[in-house]
Amino acid sequence: EQALLHIESQGFWLAWSGLLLAMLAQLALRRADLWGLLPEWAIFMAMNLYMLVQCLRHNIWDRRLEPNPRTNAIASAVLGAVLLPVTAVTFVRNAGRADAGILLLAVCFAALPAALCFAVLQLMAHTYRRKRERAENAPDEE
């Protein structure tokens, strides 16, 4: 049973990573056809939403990462760092030029999801801590 759970977990993260890399590569390597990415994006977001809801429902956080602002800021910064070159290449290819306005737009389009990620992680961490405190302070049922 443990081996099966481990295999399923690795399969989920392999599919998640593969979808993310495929979408980023498609955006960076060709003119952006956002409608063409819709099926992958829908599946990717459904996977994310499912994991988010189930982890909050069962009050589960990562085994290694702490639910605190520092960790959430680092995760959000990593997201921004991954998105920045992809958005920059995409915007430069679609505009046909690389000027300050295009690069500033790319920075904004990388910073916005990073900020949103930080906000969602903070909200999830707050919910997790609140539920954990309630569970710890609940009277034992015997």
PEMOPE-V178176 format. One record per pair of residues at least 6 apart in sequence whose ideal C-beta (glycine too) atoms are under 6 Angstrom apart, sorted by the first residue. I is the first residue (numbers start at 1). J is the second residue. D is the distance in Angstrom with one decimal. If there is no record, write none. Layout:
I,J,D + I,J,D
//
This chain:
16,47,5.8 + 19,40,5.6 + 19,44,4.6 + 23,37,5.6 + 23,40,5.3 + 24,86,5.0 + 27,86,5.4 + 27,90,4.8 + 28,86,4.9 + 28,89,4.6 + 31,93,5.9 + 31,94,6.0 + 32,90,5.1 + 32,94,5.7 + 56,127,6.0 + 59,131,4.5 + 61,67,5.2 + 61,128,5.2 + 65,71,5.1 + 67,125,3.5 + 67,128,5.2 + 72,118,5.6 + 72,121,3.9 + 72,122,5.7 + 76,114,4.6 + 76,117,4.5 + 76,118,3.9 + 79,114,5.0 + 79,117,5.1 + 80,110,5.1 + 80,111,5.8 + 80,114,3.4 + 83,110,4.0 + 84,110,4.1 + 87,106,4.2 + 87,109,4.5 + 87,110,5.0 + 88,106,4.1 + 91,102,5.1 + 91,105,5.8 + 91,106,4.7 + 92,98,4.6 + 92,102,5.9 + 95,102,5.0
//
